[in-house]
Amino acid sequence: MSAAAPAQAGLFDCRDSFASTIEALAEADPRIVTVVSDSVGSSKLGGFRKKWPDRMVNVGIAEQTVVAVGAGLANGGKVPFVSAASCFLTARALEQIKADIAYSNVNVKLIGQSSGVAYGELGPTHHSIEDMAWLRLLNNLTVIVPADPWQTEQAIRAAAAMNGPVFVRVSRMPVPALERSDASFEIGKAETLVQGDDITIIANGTMVHRAVAAAKILAGEGISARVVNMATINPLDEAAILAAADTGAIVTVEEGSVRGGLGGAVSELVTANTPVPVRIMGFPGFVPTGSADWLMDHFGLTATGIADAARQTIARKR
């Protein structure tokens, strides 16, 4: 695994992976430029600016402008990576993302930094728990929520390689590197990290390692829980979700709203095809002010909480 330096012992900041990957890609492709809204530091793009000051545009705190500038650069033949805090990039500039990026189908890569409740202590104005729900509704926009540094690198590389608009949701919360038997990444394809037959836990982003830990807890009780990393929620891996329904029960876990995001996407598909009990875990509404760790604990987004939800959902199986 390349990219990230340890944030804590055994934990990594996926923004480091983004930054080192974009620098490596820019070395090989002079079309790659970055566009930021006074977010060089929080996007970890100081190294990029030092190497290529003429390939970075800083528009200041103006997220609508940052998206519009990215669209203009793409129309001029550049490959712009537009990087800003996800809470502001997706809320303030949703109209520009819809019209200038998705509807116009331009080759812009949107990087939503510090997503979810990573800015916990700054309160609801800085929480980004609606972004997955908003953006997965837009035609033409690929939406990726990587789970660890390696997958962040693969997502950025895949975004750069494809011709079309992409949104990559990058957390600043330290996460472990996931153990994989098959280290491959493809847009629109889910990743099964743990095999199981009694229930399936579908997660993405910072929730994936917690889902794996929950599966270990359940395994100690004789419950076989499959864990699926649904890193891409647009396009959705429908085959993986329908296969998950074969286990008879599903729990979805996301660092986002329980309405409209990953859980909503899974429920829509399952309900229309092969209904089974689905439990959606996430945040039920505006999230109070508090550290990210406290918020996760408070709303049960922990290995123990996920295991509890799995037991309850298994009890609802027909």
C-alpha positions as CSV (number, residue, x, y, z in Angstrom):
1,M,0.0,0.0,0.0
2,S,1.4,3.4,-1.0
3,A,0.3,6.8,0.1
4,A,-0.7,7.5,3.6
5,A,1.4,8.1,6.6
6,P,0.1,6.9,10.0
7,A,-2.1,9.3,11.8
8,Q,-2.2,7.2,14.9
9,A,-0.7,3.8,15.5
10,G,-2.1,1.5,12.8
11,L,-4.5,4.3,11.6
12,F,-4.4,6.4,8.5
13,D,-5.8,9.7,7.2
14,C,-7.2,9.1,3.7
15,R,-6.5,12.7,2.7
16,D,-2.8,11.8,2.7
17,S,-3.6,9.0,0.2
18,F,-5.6,11.4,-2.0
19,A,-2.7,14.0,-1.9
20,S,0.1,11.6,-2.8
21,T,-2.0,10.0,-5.5
22,I,-2.9,13.2,-7.2
23,E,0.7,14.3,-7.2
24,A,1.7,11.0,-8.8
25,L,-1.0,11.3,-11.4
26,A,0.0,14.9,-12.1
27,E,3.6,13.9,-12.8
28,A,2.4,11.7,-15.6
29,D,-0.5,13.9,-17.0
30,P,0.0,17.6,-17.4
31,R,-3.7,18.1,-18.0
32,I,-4.4,17.4,-14.3
33,V,-5.0,20.6,-12.3
34,T,-6.5,21.3,-8.8
35,V,-9.1,23.8,-7.9
36,V,-9.7,24.7,-4.2
37,S,-11.8,27.0,-2.1
38,D,-9.2,28.2,0.3
39,S,-8.7,24.6,1.3
40,V,-5.1,23.8,0.4
41,G,-4.2,22.7,3.9
42,S,-7.3,20.7,4.7
43,S,-7.0,19.0,1.3
44,K,-3.4,18.2,2.0
45,L,-2.4,19.8,-1.3
46,G,0.5,21.9,-0.1
47,G,2.9,19.5,-1.9
48,F,1.0,19.9,-5.1
49,R,1.0,23.7,-4.9
50,K,4.8,23.7,-4.3
51,K,5.5,21.5,-7.3
52,W,3.0,23.1,-9.7
53,P,1.8,26.5,-8.5
54,D,0.6,27.3,-12.0
55,R,-1.7,24.2,-12.0
56,M,-3.7,25.2,-8.9
57,V,-6.5,27.6,-8.8
58,N,-7.6,28.9,-5.4
59,V,-10.9,30.8,-5.7
60,G,-11.3,31.5,-2.0
61,I,-14.3,30.6,0.1
62,A,-16.7,30.4,-2.8
63,E,-17.9,26.8,-3.5
64,Q,-20.2,27.7,-6.3
65,T,-17.4,29.4,-8.1
66,V,-15.0,26.5,-7.4
67,V,-17.3,24.1,-9.2
68,A,-17.9,26.5,-12.1
69,V,-14.2,27.1,-12.5
70,G,-13.7,23.3,-12.6
71,A,-16.3,23.0,-15.3
72,G,-14.6,25.7,-17.4
73,L,-11.2,24.1,-17.1
74,A,-12.7,20.7,-18.1
75,N,-14.2,22.3,-21.2
76,G,-10.8,23.7,-22.0
77,G,-9.2,20.2,-22.0
78,K,-7.9,20.0,-18.5
79,V,-8.7,17.3,-15.9
80,P,-9.6,19.3,-12.8
81,F,-9.8,17.9,-9.3
82,V,-12.0,20.2,-7.3
83,S,-11.3,19.7,-3.6
84,A,-13.2,21.3,-0.8
85,A,-15.0,20.5,2.5
86,S,-17.8,18.2,1.6
87,C,-20.4,20.0,3.7
88,F,-19.9,23.2,1.7
89,L,-19.0,21.7,-1.6
90,T,-22.2,19.7,-1.9
91,A,-24.6,22.0,-0.1
92,R,-23.6,25.4,-1.3
93,A,-22.8,24.3,-4.9
94,L,-25.5,21.6,-5.5
95,E,-27.0,23.6,-8.3
96,Q,-23.7,24.0,-10.0
97,I,-22.9,20.3,-9.5
98,K,-26.2,19.4,-11.0
99,A,-26.2,21.8,-14.0
100,D,-22.5,22.5,-14.7
101,I,-21.1,19.1,-13.9
102,A,-23.7,16.3,-14.0
103,Y,-26.2,17.6,-16.6
104,S,-23.4,18.9,-18.8
105,N,-21.5,15.6,-18.3
106,V,-18.1,17.3,-18.0
107,N,-14.8,15.7,-17.0
108,V,-14.6,17.1,-13.4
109,K,-13.5,15.2,-10.4
110,L,-15.1,16.5,-7.2
111,I,-13.4,15.6,-3.9
112,G,-15.5,16.1,-0.9
113,Q,-13.0,16.3,2.0
114,S,-13.6,15.8,5.7
115,S,-17.0,14.2,5.1
116,G,-19.5,12.9,7.6
117,V,-19.1,14.1,11.1
118,A,-15.3,14.6,11.0
119,Y,-15.8,18.2,11.9
120,G,-17.9,17.1,14.9
121,E,-17.1,19.8,17.4
122,L,-18.0,22.5,14.8
123,G,-21.6,21.4,14.8
124,P,-24.4,20.7,12.3
125,T,-23.3,23.5,9.9
126,H,-20.1,21.5,9.3
127,H,-21.5,18.0,9.3
128,S,-21.8,16.5,5.9
129,I,-24.3,13.7,6.3
130,E,-26.6,14.5,3.4
131,D,-24.1,14.5,0.6
132,M,-24.4,10.8,-0.4
133,A,-28.2,11.2,-0.7
134,W,-28.1,14.4,-2.7
135,L,-25.4,13.3,-5.2
136,R,-26.4,9.7,-5.9
137,L,-29.6,11.1,-7.4
138,L,-27.7,12.9,-10.2
139,N,-27.5,11.2,-13.5
140,N,-24.0,11.0,-15.0
141,L,-22.3,11.5,-11.6
142,T,-20.3,8.6,-10.3
143,V,-20.2,8.6,-6.5
144,I,-17.4,6.8,-4.6
145,V,-17.0,6.5,-0.8
146,P,-13.7,4.7,-0.2
147,A,-13.1,2.9,3.0
148,D,-9.3,3.1,3.6
149,P,-6.1,4.6,2.2
150,W,-5.6,1.9,-0.4
151,Q,-9.1,2.2,-1.7
152,T,-8.8,6.0,-1.7
153,E,-5.8,5.7,-4.0
154,Q,-7.6,3.3,-6.3
155,A,-10.7,5.5,-6.4
156,I,-8.6,8.6,-7.3
157,R,-6.8,6.7,-10.0
158,A,-10.1,5.3,-11.4
159,A,-11.6,8.7,-11.4
160,A,-8.7,10.2,-13.3
161,A,-8.8,7.4,-15.9
162,M,-12.5,7.7,-16.7
163,N,-14.0,10.4,-18.9
164,G,-16.8,11.9,-16.9
165,P,-17.9,13.6,-13.7
166,V,-17.0,11.8,-10.4
167,F,-17.5,12.6,-6.7
168,V,-15.1,11.0,-4.2
169,R,-16.0,11.3,-0.5
170,V,-12.8,11.5,1.6
171,S,-12.8,11.4,5.4
172,R,-10.2,12.9,7.7
173,M,-11.1,10.4,10.4
174,P,-8.2,7.9,11.0
175,V,-9.1,4.5,9.8
176,P,-7.1,1.2,9.6
177,A,-6.0,-0.4,6.4
178,L,-8.4,-3.2,5.6
179,E,-7.2,-6.8,5.1
180,R,-8.0,-8.1,1.7
181,S,-7.6,-11.5,0.0
182,D,-8.2,-9.9,-3.4
183,A,-6.9,-6.3,-3.7
184,S,-8.8,-5.0,-6.7
185,F,-11.0,-2.0,-7.3
186,E,-13.5,-1.4,-10.0
187,I,-16.1,1.4,-10.1
188,G,-19.5,0.0,-9.6
189,K,-18.3,-3.3,-8.1
190,A,-18.7,-4.1,-4.4
191,E,-16.1,-5.8,-2.3
192,T,-16.9,-8.8,-0.1
193,L,-14.5,-8.6,2.9
194,V,-16.1,-11.3,5.0
195,Q,-18.2,-14.3,3.8
196,G,-21.4,-15.2,5.7
197,D,-24.8,-16.7,5.2
198,D,-27.0,-15.6,8.2
199,I,-27.0,-11.8,7.4
200,T,-25.2,-9.3,5.3
201,I,-23.8,-6.0,6.6
202,I,-23.3,-3.5,3.8
203,A,-21.2,-0.5,4.6
204,N,-19.0,2.1,3.1
205,G,-16.4,4.7,4.1
206,T,-15.4,4.9,7.7
207,M,-18.0,2.3,8.7
208,V,-16.5,-0.6,6.8
209,H,-13.8,-1.5,9.4
210,R,-16.5,-1.2,12.1
211,A,-18.6,-3.6,10.1
212,V,-15.8,-6.1,9.9
213,A,-15.2,-5.8,13.7
214,A,-19.0,-6.5,14.2
215,A,-18.8,-9.6,12.1
216,K,-16.0,-10.9,14.3
217,I,-18.2,-10.3,17.4
218,L,-21.1,-12.2,15.7
219,A,-18.8,-15.0,14.6
220,G,-17.9,-15.6,18.2
221,E,-21.6,-16.2,18.8
222,G,-22.0,-18.6,15.9
223,I,-23.6,-16.0,13.6
224,S,-22.2,-15.9,10.1
225,A,-22.3,-12.3,8.9
226,R,-21.2,-11.3,5.4
227,V,-19.6,-7.9,5.1
228,V,-19.8,-6.0,1.8
229,N,-17.9,-2.8,1.2
230,M,-20.2,-0.8,-1.2
231,A,-17.7,1.9,-2.1
232,T,-19.6,3.0,-5.2
233,I,-23.2,4.0,-4.6
234,N,-23.7,5.4,-8.1
235,P,-23.5,3.2,-10.1
236,L,-24.7,0.6,-7.6
237,D,-23.6,-3.0,-7.6
238,E,-27.1,-4.4,-7.8
239,A,-26.0,-8.0,-8.2
240,A,-24.1,-7.8,-4.9
241,I,-27.1,-6.4,-3.1
242,L,-29.5,-9.0,-4.5
243,A,-27.0,-11.7,-3.5
244,A,-27.0,-10.1,0.0
245,A,-30.7,-10.5,0.1
246,D,-30.2,-14.3,-0.2
247,T,-28.9,-14.3,3.4
248,G,-32.4,-13.2,4.4
249,A,-31.5,-10.0,6.3
250,I,-29.4,-6.9,5.6
251,V,-28.0,-4.1,7.8
252,T,-26.6,-1.0,6.1
253,V,-24.1,1.2,7.9
254,E,-23.0,4.7,6.7
255,E,-21.5,7.8,8.1
256,G,-24.5,9.8,6.8
257,S,-28.2,10.3,7.0
258,V,-30.4,7.2,7.3
259,R,-32.6,8.8,4.6
260,G,-31.6,8.6,1.0
261,G,-28.0,7.5,1.1
262,L,-26.5,4.0,1.0
263,G,-29.4,2.5,3.1
264,G,-32.0,4.2,0.8
265,A,-30.3,2.8,-2.3
266,V,-30.2,-0.7,-0.9
267,S,-33.8,-0.6,0.3
268,E,-35.1,0.7,-3.0
269,L,-33.5,-2.2,-4.9
270,V,-34.4,-4.9,-2.3
271,T,-38.0,-3.8,-1.9
272,A,-38.5,-3.9,-5.7
273,N,-37.0,-7.3,-6.2
274,T,-36.6,-9.6,-3.2
275,P,-37.9,-8.1,0.0
276,V,-36.1,-9.0,3.2
277,P,-35.7,-7.2,6.5
278,V,-33.3,-4.2,6.1
279,R,-32.0,-2.1,9.0
280,I,-30.5,1.2,8.1
281,M,-27.9,2.6,10.4
282,G,-26.6,6.1,10.3
283,F,-27.7,9.5,11.7
284,P,-31.4,10.1,12.1
285,G,-31.4,13.9,11.6
286,F,-29.3,16.9,12.4
287,V,-26.4,15.7,14.5
288,P,-25.5,17.5,17.8
289,T,-22.1,19.1,18.4
290,G,-19.5,16.7,19.8
291,S,-16.4,14.9,18.8
292,A,-16.7,12.4,15.9
293,D,-15.9,9.5,18.3
294,W,-18.6,10.6,20.7
295,L,-21.2,11.0,17.9
296,M,-20.4,7.5,16.6
297,D,-20.9,6.0,20.1
298,H,-24.0,8.1,20.8
299,F,-25.7,6.8,17.6
300,G,-24.6,3.2,17.9
301,L,-22.2,3.4,14.9
302,T,-19.7,1.0,16.6
303,A,-18.8,-2.6,16.2
304,T,-21.0,-3.4,19.2
305,G,-23.9,-1.3,17.9
306,I,-23.7,-2.9,14.5
307,A,-23.6,-6.4,16.0
308,D,-26.7,-5.5,18.1
309,A,-28.6,-4.3,15.0
310,A,-27.6,-7.5,13.1
311,R,-29.1,-9.7,15.9
312,Q,-32.3,-7.7,15.9
313,T,-32.6,-7.9,12.1
314,I,-31.9,-11.6,12.1
315,A,-34.8,-12.0,14.5
316,R,-37.1,-10.4,11.9
317,K,-36.2,-13.0,9.2
318,R,-39.1,-14.9,7.7
